[in-house]
Amino acid sequence: MLSTAQNVTMTVLNVIVLIALLVFGVFAVYNNKPNFELTPEHLYDQQKGQQWGIWVFVFIIVSWLVTLPGIFGPLSNGWTQVLWWIELVTNVASLVCCCAAIFYYHRLNTRPHD
């Protein structure tokens, strides 16, 4: 069984990831297509933001998939611990990717342009 500390840690981390996804979504929707002609620097920022954004969704999907085995039946303590660590790593990785994508999308619209 998972300890109470592990459950609290994952709950807090899931809330943080959800907030980061909301912020990332706002930046992706509103900053991905600027209202000016893209210079090579702007295009680089846009492409990097999109690349990091793809990784966000890959890690989120993996994080959600590791929660599925527990739905279909009880798992041994060893499997529960392994899946908990996989979810922890993928949630942290998705946070890192969210921050990178937000950075590039923010920089896209704060760079000087004509």
C-alpha positions as CSV (number, residue, x, y, z in Angstrom):
1,M,0.0,0.0,0.0
2,L,1.1,3.6,-0.6
3,S,1.9,5.6,2.5
4,T,-0.1,8.7,3.4
5,A,2.9,10.9,2.6
6,Q,3.1,9.4,-0.9
7,N,-0.6,10.0,-1.5
8,V,-0.4,13.6,-0.3
9,T,2.7,14.2,-2.4
10,M,1.1,12.8,-5.5
11,T,-2.1,14.8,-4.9
12,V,-0.2,18.0,-4.5
13,L,1.9,17.3,-7.5
14,N,-1.2,16.5,-9.6
15,V,-2.7,19.8,-8.6
16,I,0.5,21.7,-9.5
17,V,0.6,19.8,-12.9
18,L,-3.0,20.7,-13.6
19,I,-2.3,24.4,-12.9
20,A,0.8,24.3,-15.1
21,L,-1.3,22.7,-17.9
22,L,-3.8,25.5,-17.7
23,V,-1.1,28.1,-17.8
24,F,0.6,26.3,-20.7
25,G,-2.7,26.1,-22.5
26,V,-3.3,29.8,-22.2
27,F,0.2,30.5,-23.5
28,A,-0.1,28.0,-26.3
29,V,-3.5,29.4,-27.5
30,Y,-2.7,33.1,-27.2
31,N,1.0,33.3,-27.9
32,N,1.5,30.6,-30.5
33,K,0.3,32.8,-33.5
34,P,1.5,36.3,-33.0
35,N,0.0,39.2,-35.0
36,F,3.2,40.1,-36.7
37,E,5.5,38.6,-39.4
38,L,7.8,36.0,-37.9
39,T,11.5,36.6,-38.1
40,P,13.8,33.6,-37.9
41,E,14.2,34.2,-34.1
42,H,10.5,34.3,-33.6
43,L,10.0,31.2,-35.7
44,Y,12.7,29.4,-33.6
45,D,10.8,30.3,-30.4
46,Q,7.5,29.2,-31.9
47,Q,8.9,25.8,-33.0
48,K,10.7,25.2,-29.7
49,G,7.5,26.0,-27.8
50,Q,5.6,23.6,-30.0
51,Q,8.2,20.9,-29.5
52,W,8.2,21.2,-25.7
53,G,4.4,21.3,-25.8
54,I,4.3,17.9,-27.6
55,W,6.5,16.4,-24.8
56,V,4.1,17.9,-22.2
57,F,1.3,15.8,-23.6
58,V,3.4,12.7,-24.0
59,F,4.4,12.8,-20.3
60,I,0.8,13.6,-19.2
61,I,-0.6,10.7,-21.2
62,V,2.0,8.3,-19.7
63,S,1.2,9.7,-16.2
64,W,-2.5,9.0,-16.8
65,L,-1.9,5.5,-18.2
66,V,0.0,4.3,-15.2
67,T,-3.0,5.0,-13.0
68,L,-5.2,2.6,-15.1
69,P,-4.0,-0.8,-13.8
70,G,-5.3,0.1,-10.3
71,I,-8.8,0.6,-11.8
72,F,-9.0,-3.0,-13.0
73,G,-8.1,-4.7,-9.8
74,P,-5.9,-4.6,-6.7
75,L,-2.2,-4.5,-7.4
76,S,0.6,-5.9,-5.3
77,N,2.5,-3.5,-3.1
78,G,5.6,-3.8,-5.4
79,W,3.6,-2.8,-8.5
80,T,1.9,0.0,-6.7
81,Q,5.3,1.4,-5.7
82,V,6.7,1.1,-9.2
83,L,3.7,2.8,-10.8
84,W,3.8,5.5,-8.2
85,W,7.5,6.3,-9.1
86,I,6.7,6.3,-12.8
87,E,3.9,8.7,-12.2
88,L,6.1,10.9,-10.1
89,V,8.8,11.0,-12.8
90,T,6.4,11.7,-15.6
91,N,4.6,14.5,-13.6
92,V,7.9,16.2,-12.9
93,A,9.0,15.8,-16.5
94,S,5.7,17.3,-17.7
95,L,6.3,20.3,-15.3
96,V,9.7,20.8,-16.8
97,C,8.4,20.7,-20.3
98,C,5.5,23.0,-19.4
99,C,8.0,25.6,-18.1
100,A,10.2,25.3,-21.2
101,A,7.2,25.7,-23.6
102,I,5.9,28.6,-21.6
103,F,9.3,30.2,-21.7
104,Y,9.5,30.0,-25.5
105,Y,5.9,31.1,-26.1
106,H,6.5,34.1,-23.7
107,R,9.7,35.0,-25.4
108,L,8.0,34.7,-28.8
109,N,5.8,37.7,-28.0
110,T,8.3,39.7,-26.0
111,R,11.0,39.7,-28.6
112,P,11.2,43.0,-30.5
113,H,9.7,43.0,-34.0
114,D,9.0,45.4,-36.8
